[in-house]
Amino acid sequence: MEFDRLVRRIRAEFEEMPGLRLTLAQAARLWGLDHEACRAVVDALVGTSFLRWTPMGTIARIDD
C-alpha cells in the first residue's frame, strides 16, 4: 500500500475514534502492518503534530 494513502487512512481512523490510544504493537496488529511500517506511519503523524506519544507509551491525537 502506498505510504501516503496509509498515513491518510490511519489519520482518518484517529479522527473517527476520539480518545483512541494504542501501543505501537496494538497499532501494528490493528492495521495489519509490520513493526517498521507502523513506526514509520506513526512517526509521520507525530511529525505533523497530529499524533503524540503519551507518558504511558501509547499514541494518541494531540488534541486528546
Secondary structure, DSSP 4 states (H G I P E B T S, - for coil): --HHHHHHHHHHHHHHSTT--B-HHHHHHHHT--HHHHHHHHHHHHHTTSEEE-TTS-EEETT-
